[in-house]
Amino acid sequence: MTDEQRRVVPSRENWPELPFEAWQDTYDTLQLWTQIVGKVRLAKAPMMNHWWQVPLYVTCRGLTTSPIPHESGRCFQIEFDFIDHRLLIEISDGRTENLPLAPRPVADFYRELMDRLKALGLEMRIWTMPVEIPDPIPFEEDRKHAAYDARCAHQFWRALVEVDRVLKEFRSRFLGKASPVHFFWGSFDMAVTRFSGRLAPPHPSAPDLADRVTREAYSHEVSSCGFWPGKGLGQPAFYSYAYPEPAGYADALVLPDGASYSRELHEFILPYDVARRSAAPDQTVLQFLESTYAAAADLGHWDRAALER
């Protein structure tokens, strides 16, 4: 193998350690910061099917909103930079502002961001109640969450870069309707979703989430997968589920060893460390994604010949 080939072949060294217990406080704060930025996008971006106008996207430095339309013929974007640890606001007229990413209460982060947006002529109102978390505190009142460990935030972003790459490879194999690979700030996870093309029954209620949100998200049959960096499971993990869940799905045989079905979550789970420590992490994750999708599609009687490459 040449030196050039060694540089481009993914290896386990590319996948960073991400022990949840080491960065739980930073996780909690960062989830709330991303919700503030995400709600800015929600306030300005036109509605799209399945709420695809609200997520964030992985960049070469962190996470971005992508361009957001604004009045007066301008657009702007907000990016979390996990290399230089700053929040960057960029406007199409060439102006920029940035805030340091450092330990500070959510209330202070919220107020400074809104003040910077106002100074740039981007004043707006957002709903300041966090979503998809228990016991939410309004952003402007939250002085409880104030942790930011720069090293942990950087490791988190490095993991997202690897996950983003593999999920895009998985998405590329599908011809039918599929979501972008995107990061949802409410549930704080990266996801990609394949659709059968058929309508789904109304989704039942979900904890800490309005019915109108889930019913728009799951208006059509899906096989969805992604990556949780830790919350809920106590460890980072890949997940995969189907809605509606077809009969026999929970008992389907999926790969690799180490993947299992959670009857509490109604999802297949592959711990991040099982993939990271395997000889070929990319292939291990793709095995999981492909086998769980195949179980959903076969048991759900999807037209796979028409939907796949």
C-alpha positions in Angstrom: 0.0 0.0 0.0 1.3 3.4 -0.9 1.6 6.4 1.5 -1.2 8.1 -0.4 -3.5 5.1 0.0 -2.7 4.9 3.7 -3.9 8.5 4.1 -7.3 7.9 2.6 -8.2 4.4 4.0 -10.4 4.9 7.1 -9.1 3.2 10.2 -10.1 2.8 13.8 -7.6 5.6 14.7 -10.0 8.1 13.0 -12.8 7.3 15.5 -12.1 9.1 18.7 -12.9 8.0 22.2 -16.2 9.5 23.5 -16.8 8.3 27.1 -20.1 9.9 28.1 -19.3 10.2 31.8 -16.3 12.4 30.9 -18.4 15.0 29.1 -22.0 14.7 30.4 -22.0 18.3 31.8 -20.6 19.7 28.5 -23.2 17.6 26.6 -26.1 19.0 28.6 -24.9 22.6 28.1 -24.1 22.1 24.4 -27.4 20.6 23.7 -29.1 23.7 25.0 -26.8 26.0 23.1 -27.5 24.2 19.9 -31.3 24.5 20.6 -30.9 28.2 20.9 -29.2 28.4 17.5 -31.5 25.9 16.0 -34.5 27.9 17.1 -33.1 30.9 15.3 -33.1 28.9 12.1 -36.6 27.6 12.9 -37.9 31.2 13.3 -36.6 32.3 9.9 -36.5 29.3 7.6 -39.7 28.3 5.6 -41.4 25.1 6.7 -40.3 21.9 4.9 -41.7 18.4 5.1 -40.6 16.4 8.2 -39.1 19.5 9.7 -36.1 19.3 7.4 -35.6 23.1 7.7 -34.5 23.0 11.3 -31.4 20.7 11.7 -27.7 21.5 11.8 -25.0 20.1 9.5 -21.5 18.9 10.0 -18.7 21.1 8.7 -14.9 21.0 8.5 -14.9 22.8 11.8 -18.1 22.0 13.6 -21.9 22.4 13.1 -23.7 24.9 11.0 -27.2 26.1 10.3 -26.4 26.6 6.6 -27.7 29.9 5.1 -30.9 31.2 6.6 -33.0 33.7 4.6 -33.7 37.1 6.2 -35.6 40.2 5.2 -34.0 43.0 3.1 -32.4 40.5 0.6 -29.9 39.1 3.1 -29.1 35.7 4.5 -26.9 34.6 7.4 -25.6 31.5 9.0 -24.4 30.5 12.4 -21.6 27.9 13.0 -20.2 26.2 16.0 -16.5 26.0 15.5 -15.1 23.2 17.7 -11.5 23.8 16.6 -11.1 27.5 17.6 -14.1 27.2 20.0 -16.2 30.1 18.9 -19.7 30.7 17.6 -19.4 32.4 14.2 -22.2 34.6 12.7 -21.8 35.4 9.0 -24.0 37.6 6.9 -24.2 37.8 3.1 -23.2 41.5 3.2 -19.8 40.5 4.5 -20.1 41.3 8.2 -19.3 38.7 10.9 -19.5 38.4 14.6 -18.3 35.7 16.9 -18.7 34.6 20.5 -16.2 32.4 22.4 -17.3 28.9 23.3 -16.2 28.7 26.9 -17.8 27.8 30.3 -20.8 30.1 30.7 -24.5 29.8 31.8 -27.1 29.1 29.1 -28.8 32.4 30.0 -25.6 34.4 29.2 -25.1 32.5 25.9 -28.7 33.2 24.9 -28.6 36.9 25.8 -25.2 37.5 24.1 -26.3 35.7 20.9 -29.5 37.6 20.7 -27.8 40.9 21.3 -25.2 40.2 18.6 -28.0 39.3 16.1 -29.8 42.5 17.0 -26.6 44.6 16.4 -26.3 43.0 13.0 -29.9 43.9 12.1 -31.1 40.4 12.5 -33.3 40.9 15.5 -36.0 38.2 16.1 -37.9 36.4 18.7 -37.7 32.7 19.5 -39.6 30.4 21.8 -37.2 30.1 24.7 -38.4 26.9 26.2 -36.1 23.9 25.5 -37.6 20.9 23.8 -37.2 17.1 24.1 -35.7 17.2 27.6 -37.3 16.7 31.0 -37.8 19.6 33.4 -36.9 22.3 30.9 -35.7 25.7 32.1 -36.3 28.8 29.8 -33.0 29.8 28.2 -33.1 33.3 29.7 -33.4 31.8 33.2 -31.0 28.8 32.9 -27.9 29.4 35.1 -27.7 25.7 36.0 -26.0 24.5 32.8 -22.7 26.3 32.3 -20.1 23.6 31.5 -17.9 23.6 28.4 -14.8 21.3 28.1 -13.1 22.2 24.9 -11.4 18.9 24.5 -14.6 17.0 24.9 -16.4 19.2 22.4 -13.7 18.7 19.9 -13.8 14.9 20.4 -17.6 15.0 19.9 -17.2 16.9 16.6 -14.5 14.5 15.4 -16.9 11.6 16.0 -19.6 13.5 14.1 -17.3 13.9 11.1 -16.8 10.1 11.0 -20.5 9.3 11.5 -21.5 11.9 8.9 -19.2 10.3 6.3 -20.6 6.8 6.9 -24.2 7.8 7.0 -23.7 9.6 3.6 -22.3 6.4 2.2 -25.3 4.5 3.4 -27.7 7.2 2.0 -26.0 7.0 -1.4 -27.2 3.4 -1.9 -30.9 4.4 -1.9 -32.8 5.7 -4.9 -36.1 6.5 -3.2 -36.9 9.5 -1.0 -34.3 10.0 1.7 -33.6 12.7 4.1 -30.3 14.6 4.2 -27.8 13.5 6.8 -28.5 16.1 9.5 -28.1 16.8 13.2 -31.3 17.4 15.2 -30.7 19.8 18.1 -33.9 18.7 20.0 -32.9 15.1 20.5 -29.2 15.9 19.9 -28.6 13.2 17.4 -27.4 12.7 13.8 -29.9 11.0 11.6 -30.7 9.8 8.0 -34.1 8.4 7.0 -35.3 6.3 4.1 -38.9 6.3 3.0 -41.0 3.5 1.5 -43.2 6.0 -0.3 -46.4 5.0 1.6 -48.4 6.9 4.1 -48.0 5.9 7.8 -50.6 5.8 10.5 -50.7 8.8 12.9 -47.7 8.6 15.2 -48.6 8.2 18.9 -47.4 10.8 21.4 -43.7 11.1 22.3 -42.3 12.3 25.6 -41.5 16.0 25.8 -42.6 16.5 22.2 -45.8 17.9 20.7 -48.0 15.6 18.6 -47.8 18.0 15.7 -44.1 17.6 15.6 -44.0 13.8 15.6 -46.9 13.4 13.2 -45.3 15.6 10.6 -41.9 13.8 11.1 -43.6 10.4 10.7 -46.3 11.1 8.1 -44.9 8.4 5.9 -43.3 5.0 6.5 -39.7 5.1 7.4 -36.6 3.2 8.2 -34.5 5.6 10.1 -31.0 5.4 11.6 -28.4 7.6 13.2 -26.1 8.3 16.1 -26.7 9.4 19.7 -23.6 10.8 21.4 -24.7 9.5 24.8 -27.9 10.7 26.4 -30.6 8.2 27.3 -28.3 5.2 26.9 -25.5 6.4 29.1 -23.1 5.7 26.2 -22.7 6.9 22.6 -24.4 4.5 20.2 -25.8 4.0 16.7 -29.5 3.3 16.4 -32.0 2.1 13.8 -35.8 1.8 13.9 -38.8 1.5 11.7 -42.1 3.3 11.8 -44.6 1.7 11.7 -42.6 -1.2 13.1 -43.5 -4.3 11.1 -44.4 -7.6 12.8 -41.3 -9.6 13.6 -38.9 -6.7 13.4 -37.8 -6.9 17.1 -36.7 -10.5 16.5 -34.9 -10.0 13.2 -31.3 -11.2 13.0 -29.0 -8.2 12.4 -25.3 -7.6 12.2 -22.7 -7.2 13.7 -22.2 -9.1 16.9 -22.9 -6.6 19.7 -26.0 -5.1 18.1 -29.3 -5.7 19.9 -32.9 -4.7 20.0 -34.1 -2.5 22.9 -37.7 -3.3 23.7 -37.8 -0.2 25.8 -36.8 2.1 23.0 -38.2 0.0 20.1 -34.9 0.4 18.3 -31.8 -1.6 17.4 -28.7 -0.4 19.1 -25.0 -0.7 18.3 -22.7 0.8 21.0 -20.2 3.3 19.5 -17.3 1.5 21.2 -18.2 -1.8 19.6 -17.8 -0.1 16.2 -14.8 2.0 17.1 -12.8 -0.9 18.5 -13.6 -3.2 15.6 -11.0 -3.9 12.9 -12.9 -1.9 10.3 -15.3 0.6 12.0 -16.8 1.9 8.7 -17.8 -1.6 7.6 -19.1 -2.5 11.1 -21.4 0.5 11.1 -22.6 -0.1 7.5 -23.3 -3.8 8.4 -25.5 -2.5 11.2 -27.3 0.1 9.0 -27.8 -2.3 6.1 -29.0 -5.3 8.1 -31.5 -3.2 10.2 -32.8 -1.5 7.1 -33.2 -4.8 5.3 -35.2 -6.2 8.2 -37.5 -3.1 8.1 -37.9 -3.2 4.3 -38.4 -7.0 4.0 -40.8 -7.3 6.9 -42.6 -4.1 5.8 -42.9 -5.3 2.2 -41.1 -2.3 0.6 -40.5 -2.4 -3.1 -36.7 -2.8 -2.7 -36.0 -3.4 -6.4 -37.4 0.1 -7.2 -35.9 1.9 -4.2 -32.3 0.7 -4.1 -29.3 1.0 -6.4 
